[in-house]
Amino acid sequence: MKWKTDIKIQIMRFTELILLILLVNIIKPAIAQNQITWSLNECIHYALEHNLKQQQYLLNEQSSRVEAQQAKFNLLPTVSASSSAGLNLGRSIDEYTNDIVNTEYFNNSNSLSSRMTLFQGFIQQNRIAYAKFRLEAARWQKINQEDDLAFSILTAYYDVIYYKGLVGIAREQLDLSEQNLRKMEALIETGLKAKTDLAEMQATYEKEKLNLIQSENKLEEVKLRLGQEMNLPAGRLGSLQINTREAVVTSDLSVAADSLYESFVAHSPYVKIAEAELLASAKEVAITRGQFFPSIYLNASMNTGYYETYRDEDGRTISFSDQFDNNMSHYVGASISIPIFQKNQIRSQFRQAKLGKQQAKIQADIYKQAVYYELLNNSRELQALFSEYIQTEKQVEADELAYRVAQRKYDEGIIDVIELLSVKNRLTEAKSQQLSAQLQWEIKVRIVDFYKGVRFWE
């Protein structure tokens, strides 16, 4: 019987092992999915698909496309049909004989009519062109929103990298302070250092602990802002991890702002929007001008009816089908509408449209000017940040050496704790400045590449 018990135990253990393997295979993909590391391009692509404002601009473009299609359909004639039926009671006029009768009778009338615009001062043609330019403006607005969203993600992404770097610097400085604090306590016990030095060291340690907490809180804040820009579900915000690969500063990438402006302005969505709106405003002027001209319309209609009082020689009511054919009438004609006086409304609208065109032209020039000076400033900042990064790199090397020297001098009793902490704080500030210059430089490189026509997220 013992061998049976051993077999049962082995089977139970084997079953537990199988269940454990299955459980691990189920949980592991979920954990891996929650801990995925996002690259910059992945964040941008996700935002382009899920950002609510981006979806709004997409709907605006679709709405403009519908308006452009409708402007073309407006060239077609209108066709309408109508039918009415009724029962006359009491004293009334017979609609067929025009006699006054005092009987109850049924009647029915049907009509089919059509109207076509032959001439309207080219208003319809200009409306087609106007809707076309409005669609073009909406399309460029969507592309411009994509660019704005990409740069918003870029800024938020590098904010996360920056504050993650600050957390690392703060933790590193806290570890150094903790080591110095333990060393100080040992030296005080041996009588080599005064307790006042311990107080200064303890105060610095607590301050750096606070700096670490503040940096960690700021890191969570910028991660939340990045998740908001991406429209990331709340359940995934806590596991948002990004690739913190360090930027590599290789050269100053000097650029000629004037030549770069000429190439960028040719495909800038920001400028294309203004140009499309300028063309649309010109067509709006033409539409308003068309209201000064007369409008000519072609009209056609068919009418028929059934009357219960319509009888034959024997006094019987003629059938519906016979009356439908017998009462059929046709009409074809033209009409003209000439604007003579409308309280000066058309003239005022025309003047307003011309002023709107002038405003659109000025707005286009403002956009171009803004693009030019923005490009000029970013080109300048690119070179300035390169010089700043090189200098901060030298500053960090010098401060690291100065801190090692200060630490040795303090251990030998040559300097006091205040001087040591001053050098240590200077090193922390230099590392923070180096990190800031490094990340800002990489951002500027991407911006200048964008001016060159490179959409870095594609």
C-alpha positions as CSV (number, residue, x, y, z in Angstrom):
1,M,0.0,0.0,0.0
2,K,2.9,2.3,0.5
3,W,3.9,2.3,-3.1
4,K,0.3,3.4,-4.0
5,T,0.7,6.3,-1.6
6,D,4.0,7.3,-3.1
7,I,2.4,7.3,-6.6
8,K,-0.4,9.5,-5.5
9,I,2.1,12.0,-4.0
10,Q,4.1,12.0,-7.2
11,I,1.0,12.6,-9.2
12,M,0.0,15.5,-6.9
13,R,3.4,17.1,-7.2
14,F,3.4,16.7,-11.0
15,T,-0.1,18.3,-11.2
16,E,1.1,21.2,-9.0
17,L,4.1,21.7,-11.2
18,I,1.9,21.8,-14.3
19,L,-0.4,24.3,-12.8
20,L,2.5,26.5,-11.6
21,I,4.0,26.5,-15.2
22,L,0.6,27.5,-16.7
23,L,0.1,30.3,-14.1
24,V,3.6,31.7,-14.8
25,N,2.9,31.6,-18.6
26,I,-0.3,33.5,-18.0
27,I,1.1,36.2,-15.6
28,K,4.4,36.7,-17.3
29,P,3.0,38.3,-20.6
30,A,0.8,40.6,-18.6
31,I,3.7,41.8,-16.4
32,A,5.9,42.2,-19.5
33,Q,3.2,44.2,-21.2
34,N,2.8,46.5,-18.2
35,Q,6.5,47.1,-18.0
36,I,7.1,47.9,-21.6
37,T,9.7,50.5,-22.3
38,W,8.5,53.3,-24.6
39,S,10.8,55.0,-27.1
40,L,10.1,58.5,-28.3
41,N,8.7,57.4,-31.6
42,E,6.4,54.9,-30.0
43,C,5.1,57.6,-27.7
44,I,4.4,59.9,-30.6
45,H,2.8,57.2,-32.8
46,Y,0.5,56.2,-29.9
47,A,-0.4,59.8,-29.3
48,L,-1.3,60.4,-32.9
49,E,-3.7,57.5,-32.8
50,H,-5.3,58.2,-29.4
51,N,-4.9,62.0,-28.6
52,L,-8.4,63.5,-28.4
53,K,-7.4,66.8,-30.0
54,Q,-5.8,65.0,-32.9
55,Q,-9.1,63.1,-33.5
56,Q,-11.0,66.4,-33.4
57,Y,-8.8,67.8,-36.2
58,L,-9.4,64.7,-38.2
59,L,-13.1,65.2,-37.8
60,N,-12.7,68.8,-38.9
61,E,-11.0,67.7,-42.1
62,Q,-13.7,65.2,-42.8
63,S,-16.3,67.9,-42.3
64,S,-14.5,70.2,-44.7
65,R,-14.4,67.4,-47.3
66,V,-18.2,66.9,-47.0
67,E,-18.6,70.7,-47.6
68,A,-16.4,70.6,-50.7
69,Q,-18.4,67.7,-52.1
70,Q,-21.7,69.5,-51.4
71,A,-20.4,72.6,-53.2
72,K,-20.1,70.5,-56.3
73,F,-23.5,68.9,-55.8
74,N,-25.1,72.4,-55.7
75,L,-24.5,72.7,-59.4
76,L,-27.2,70.0,-60.0
77,P,-30.8,71.0,-60.4
78,T,-33.3,70.5,-57.6
79,V,-36.2,68.1,-58.0
80,S,-39.2,67.8,-55.7
81,A,-42.5,66.0,-55.7
82,S,-45.6,66.7,-53.7
83,S,-49.0,65.1,-53.3
84,S,-52.1,66.1,-51.3
85,A,-55.5,64.5,-50.7
86,G,-58.5,65.7,-48.9
87,L,-62.3,65.3,-48.2
88,N,-64.4,68.5,-48.7
89,L,-67.4,68.8,-46.4
90,G,-70.2,71.3,-46.6
91,R,-70.3,74.4,-48.9
92,S,-67.1,74.7,-51.0
93,I,-65.8,75.4,-54.5
94,D,-65.4,72.4,-56.7
95,E,-61.7,72.4,-57.7
96,Y,-62.5,70.9,-61.1
97,T,-65.6,72.9,-62.2
98,N,-65.1,75.9,-60.0
99,D,-68.8,75.7,-59.2
100,I,-70.1,76.3,-55.6
101,V,-71.3,73.0,-54.3
102,N,-72.8,71.8,-51.0
103,T,-71.8,68.1,-51.2
104,E,-69.1,65.9,-49.8
105,Y,-66.4,64.9,-52.3
106,F,-62.8,63.6,-52.4
107,N,-59.9,65.2,-54.3
108,N,-56.2,64.6,-54.9
109,S,-53.5,66.6,-56.5
110,N,-49.9,65.7,-57.5
111,S,-47.0,67.6,-58.8
112,L,-43.3,67.2,-59.8
113,S,-41.1,70.2,-60.2
114,S,-37.5,71.0,-61.0
115,R,-35.3,74.1,-60.9
116,M,-31.9,74.7,-62.3
117,T,-29.6,77.7,-61.9
118,L,-28.4,78.9,-65.3
119,F,-26.4,81.9,-64.1
120,Q,-25.7,83.4,-60.7
121,G,-22.7,85.6,-61.1
122,F,-20.4,82.5,-60.9
123,I,-21.2,82.2,-57.2
124,Q,-21.5,78.4,-57.3
125,Q,-18.2,78.0,-59.1
126,N,-16.5,80.3,-56.7
127,R,-18.1,78.4,-53.8
128,I,-16.5,75.2,-55.1
129,A,-13.1,76.8,-55.2
130,Y,-13.7,78.3,-51.7
131,A,-14.6,74.9,-50.2
132,K,-11.6,73.4,-51.9
133,F,-9.2,75.9,-50.2
134,R,-11.0,75.5,-46.9
135,L,-10.5,71.7,-47.2
136,E,-6.8,72.3,-48.0
137,A,-6.5,74.6,-44.9
138,A,-8.2,71.9,-42.8
139,R,-5.8,69.3,-44.1
140,W,-2.8,71.4,-43.3
141,Q,-4.3,72.2,-39.9
142,K,-4.4,68.4,-39.2
143,I,-0.8,68.0,-40.2
144,N,0.2,71.1,-38.2
145,Q,-1.6,69.6,-35.2
146,E,0.4,66.3,-35.7
147,D,3.6,68.4,-35.7
148,D,2.5,70.3,-32.5
149,L,1.5,67.1,-30.8
150,A,4.8,65.4,-31.8
151,F,6.8,68.3,-30.2
152,S,4.6,68.3,-27.1
153,I,5.4,64.6,-26.7
154,L,9.0,65.4,-27.4
155,T,9.1,68.0,-24.6
156,A,7.2,65.9,-22.1
157,Y,9.4,62.8,-23.0
158,Y,12.6,64.7,-22.4
159,D,11.2,66.2,-19.2
160,V,10.8,62.7,-17.9
161,I,14.4,61.9,-18.9
162,Y,15.6,65.1,-17.2
163,Y,13.8,64.5,-13.9
164,K,14.8,60.9,-14.0
165,G,18.4,62.1,-14.3
166,L,17.9,64.5,-11.4
167,V,16.6,61.7,-9.3
168,G,19.8,59.8,-10.1
169,I,21.9,62.8,-9.2
170,A,20.0,63.4,-6.0
171,R,20.3,59.7,-5.0
172,E,24.0,59.7,-5.8
173,Q,24.6,62.8,-3.6
174,L,22.4,61.3,-0.9
175,D,24.6,58.2,-0.9
176,L,27.8,60.3,-0.6
177,S,26.3,62.3,2.3
178,E,25.3,59.0,4.0
179,Q,28.9,57.7,3.7
180,N,30.3,61.0,5.0
181,L,27.7,60.9,7.8
182,R,28.8,57.5,8.9
183,K,32.5,58.5,8.6
184,M,31.8,61.6,10.7
185,E,30.1,59.6,13.4
186,A,33.1,57.3,13.6
187,L,35.5,60.3,13.7
188,I,33.5,61.9,16.5
189,E,33.6,58.7,18.6
190,T,37.4,58.7,18.2
191,G,37.5,62.4,19.1
192,L,39.0,63.5,15.8
193,K,36.0,65.7,14.8
194,A,33.6,68.0,16.6
195,K,29.9,67.4,17.1
196,T,29.2,70.7,15.3
197,D,30.5,69.1,12.1
198,L,28.0,66.3,12.5
199,A,25.1,68.8,12.8
200,E,26.1,70.4,9.5
201,M,26.5,67.0,7.9
202,Q,23.1,65.8,9.3
203,A,21.4,69.0,8.0
204,T,22.8,68.5,4.5
205,Y,21.8,64.9,4.6
206,E,18.2,65.7,5.4
207,K,18.1,68.5,2.8
208,E,19.3,66.1,0.1
209,K,16.7,63.6,1.2
210,L,14.1,66.3,0.7
211,N,15.6,67.0,-2.8
212,L,15.3,63.4,-3.7
213,I,11.7,63.3,-2.6
214,Q,10.9,66.5,-4.6
215,S,12.7,65.2,-7.7
216,E,10.8,61.9,-7.5
217,N,7.5,63.8,-7.1
218,K,8.3,66.0,-10.1
219,L,9.2,62.9,-12.1
220,E,5.8,61.4,-11.4
221,E,4.2,64.7,-12.4
222,V,5.9,64.9,-15.8
223,K,5.2,61.2,-16.5
224,L,1.5,62.0,-15.8
225,R,1.7,64.9,-18.3
226,L,3.3,62.6,-20.9
227,G,0.5,60.1,-20.3
228,Q,-2.1,62.8,-20.7
229,E,-0.6,63.9,-24.0
230,M,-0.6,60.3,-25.2
231,N,-4.1,59.7,-23.8
232,L,-2.7,56.7,-22.1
233,P,-5.3,54.7,-20.0
234,A,-5.0,55.5,-16.2
235,G,-4.3,51.8,-15.5
236,R,-1.1,52.0,-17.5
237,L,0.3,55.3,-16.2
238,G,1.9,53.7,-13.2
239,S,3.9,51.3,-15.3
240,L,5.0,53.9,-17.9
241,Q,8.7,53.4,-18.5
242,I,10.7,55.3,-21.2
243,N,14.1,54.7,-22.8
244,T,16.5,56.9,-21.0
245,R,19.3,56.5,-23.5
246,E,21.8,59.4,-23.1
247,A,22.1,62.0,-25.9
248,V,25.3,62.0,-27.8
249,V,26.7,65.4,-28.5
250,T,29.1,65.1,-31.4
251,S,29.3,68.5,-33.2
252,D,27.7,71.9,-33.2
253,L,25.7,71.3,-36.4
254,S,25.9,74.9,-37.5
255,V,23.2,75.9,-40.0
256,A,22.5,78.8,-42.4
257,A,19.2,80.2,-41.1
258,D,18.3,82.0,-44.4
259,S,18.7,79.1,-46.7
260,L,17.0,76.8,-44.2
261,Y,14.1,79.2,-44.0
262,E,13.6,79.2,-47.8
263,S,13.4,75.4,-47.9
264,F,11.2,75.1,-44.8
265,V,8.7,77.8,-45.7
266,A,7.9,75.9,-48.9
267,H,6.4,72.9,-46.9
268,S,5.6,74.4,-43.5
269,P,2.1,73.5,-42.5
270,Y,2.0,76.7,-40.4
271,V,2.5,78.8,-43.6
272,K,0.4,76.5,-45.8
273,I,-2.6,77.1,-43.6
274,A,-2.2,80.9,-44.0
275,E,-1.8,80.6,-47.7
276,A,-4.9,78.4,-48.1
277,E,-7.0,80.8,-46.0
278,L,-5.7,83.7,-48.1
279,L,-6.9,81.9,-51.3
280,A,-10.2,81.1,-49.6
281,S,-10.7,84.7,-48.7
282,A,-10.1,85.8,-52.3
283,K,-12.9,83.4,-53.4
284,E,-15.1,84.8,-50.7
285,V,-14.7,88.2,-52.3
286,A,-15.6,86.7,-55.7
287,I,-18.7,85.1,-54.1
288,T,-19.9,88.4,-52.7
289,R,-19.2,90.2,-55.9
290,G,-21.4,87.7,-57.7
291,Q,-24.4,88.9,-55.8
292,F,-24.4,92.1,-57.8
293,F,-25.3,90.2,-60.9
294,P,-28.8,89.0,-61.9
295,S,-29.7,85.3,-61.4
296,I,-31.4,83.3,-64.1
297,Y,-33.2,80.0,-63.4
298,L,-34.9,77.4,-65.5
299,N,-38.1,76.0,-64.1
300,A,-40.2,72.9,-65.1
301,S,-43.1,71.2,-63.6
302,M,-45.8,68.5,-64.1
303,N,-49.2,68.6,-62.3
304,T,-52.2,66.3,-62.2
305,G,-55.1,65.5,-60.0
306,Y,-58.2,63.4,-59.2
307,Y,-61.6,64.9,-58.4
308,E,-64.6,62.9,-57.3
309,T,-66.9,65.5,-59.0
310,Y,-65.4,64.8,-62.4
311,R,-68.0,62.6,-64.0
312,D,-68.8,61.2,-67.5
313,E,-72.1,61.7,-69.4
314,D,-73.7,59.0,-67.4
315,G,-72.9,60.7,-64.1
316,R,-70.3,58.2,-63.1
317,T,-67.0,59.4,-61.5
318,I,-64.1,59.0,-63.9
319,S,-61.5,56.5,-62.7
320,F,-58.3,57.7,-61.0
321,S,-56.0,56.4,-63.8
322,D,-58.0,58.2,-66.5
323,Q,-58.1,61.4,-64.5
324,F,-54.3,61.1,-63.9
325,D,-53.7,61.1,-67.6
326,N,-56.4,63.6,-68.6
327,N,-55.6,66.2,-65.9
328,M,-51.8,66.1,-66.6
329,S,-50.3,69.5,-67.3
330,H,-46.7,70.5,-68.1
331,Y,-44.8,73.8,-67.6
332,V,-41.4,74.9,-68.7
333,G,-40.2,78.5,-68.1
334,A,-37.3,80.7,-67.0
335,S,-37.1,83.4,-64.4
336,I,-34.7,86.1,-63.6
337,S,-33.9,87.8,-60.3
338,I,-32.3,91.2,-60.4
339,P,-30.9,92.8,-57.2
340,I,-32.0,96.4,-57.2
341,F,-31.9,97.6,-53.7
342,Q,-31.3,95.5,-50.5
343,K,-30.5,98.2,-48.0
344,N,-26.8,98.3,-49.1
345,Q,-26.3,94.8,-47.6
346,I,-24.5,93.3,-50.7
347,R,-22.1,96.3,-50.9
348,S,-21.3,96.1,-47.2
349,Q,-20.7,92.3,-47.5
350,F,-18.4,92.9,-50.4
351,R,-16.4,95.5,-48.5
352,Q,-16.2,93.1,-45.5
353,A,-14.9,90.3,-47.7
354,K,-12.2,92.6,-49.2
355,L,-11.1,93.6,-45.7
356,G,-11.1,89.9,-44.7
357,K,-8.8,89.2,-47.7
358,Q,-6.4,91.9,-46.6
359,Q,-6.4,90.6,-43.0
360,A,-5.7,87.0,-44.3
361,K,-2.7,88.4,-46.3
362,I,-1.3,90.2,-43.3
363,Q,-1.9,87.0,-41.2
364,A,0.1,85.0,-43.8
365,D,3.0,87.5,-43.5
366,I,2.8,87.3,-39.7
367,Y,3.1,83.5,-39.9
368,K,6.1,83.7,-42.2
369,Q,7.8,86.3,-40.0
370,A,7.1,84.1,-36.9
371,V,8.5,81.0,-38.6
372,Y,11.6,83.0,-39.7
373,Y,12.5,84.3,-36.3
374,E,11.6,81.0,-34.6
375,L,14.0,79.2,-37.0
376,L,16.6,81.9,-36.5
377,N,16.4,81.6,-32.7
378,N,16.5,77.8,-32.7
379,S,19.6,77.8,-35.0
380,R,21.3,80.2,-32.5
381,E,20.3,78.1,-29.5
382,L,21.6,75.0,-31.2
383,Q,25.1,76.4,-31.3
384,A,24.8,78.1,-27.9
385,L,23.7,74.8,-26.3
386,F,26.6,73.0,-27.9
387,S,29.0,75.5,-26.3
388,E,27.2,75.3,-23.0
389,Y,27.3,71.5,-23.0
390,I,31.0,71.4,-23.7
391,Q,31.6,74.0,-20.9
392,T,29.4,72.1,-18.4
393,E,31.3,68.9,-19.2
394,K,34.5,70.6,-18.3
395,Q,32.9,72.1,-15.2
396,V,31.8,68.7,-14.0
397,E,35.2,67.2,-14.5
398,A,36.8,70.2,-12.6
399,D,34.2,70.0,-9.8
400,E,34.6,66.2,-9.4
401,L,38.3,66.7,-9.0
402,A,37.7,69.6,-6.6
403,Y,35.4,67.5,-4.5
404,R,37.9,64.6,-4.3
405,V,40.6,67.1,-3.2
406,A,38.2,68.8,-0.7
407,Q,37.3,65.4,0.7
408,R,40.9,64.6,1.3
409,K,41.6,68.0,2.8
410,Y,38.7,67.6,5.1
411,D,39.8,64.2,6.2
412,E,43.2,65.7,7.0
413,G,41.6,68.6,8.9
414,I,42.8,71.3,6.5
415,I,39.3,72.6,5.7
416,D,36.0,72.6,7.7
417,V,32.7,70.9,6.8
418,I,31.2,74.1,5.4
419,E,33.8,74.2,2.6
420,L,33.4,70.5,1.9
421,L,29.6,70.9,1.5
422,S,30.0,74.0,-0.6
423,V,32.2,72.1,-3.1
424,K,29.8,69.1,-3.0
425,N,26.8,71.4,-3.8
426,R,28.7,73.0,-6.6
427,L,29.3,69.5,-8.1
428,T,25.6,68.7,-7.9
429,E,24.7,71.9,-9.6
430,A,27.2,71.3,-12.4
431,K,25.9,67.8,-13.0
432,S,22.3,69.2,-13.2
433,Q,23.4,71.9,-15.7
434,Q,25.2,69.4,-17.8
435,L,22.2,67.1,-18.0
436,S,19.9,70.1,-18.9
437,A,22.3,71.3,-21.6
438,Q,22.7,67.8,-23.0
439,L,18.9,67.1,-23.3
440,Q,18.1,70.6,-24.6
441,W,20.8,70.2,-27.3
442,E,19.2,67.0,-28.5
443,I,15.8,68.6,-28.6
444,K,17.2,71.5,-30.7
445,V,18.9,69.0,-33.1
446,R,15.5,67.4,-33.7
447,I,13.8,70.8,-34.2
448,V,16.5,71.8,-36.8
449,D,16.1,68.5,-38.5
450,F,12.4,69.2,-38.7
451,Y,13.1,72.5,-40.4
452,K,15.1,70.5,-42.9
453,G,12.0,68.5,-43.7
454,V,12.8,65.5,-41.5
455,R,9.8,64.5,-39.4
456,F,11.9,62.5,-36.9
457,W,9.0,60.4,-35.7
458,E,8.3,58.9,-39.1
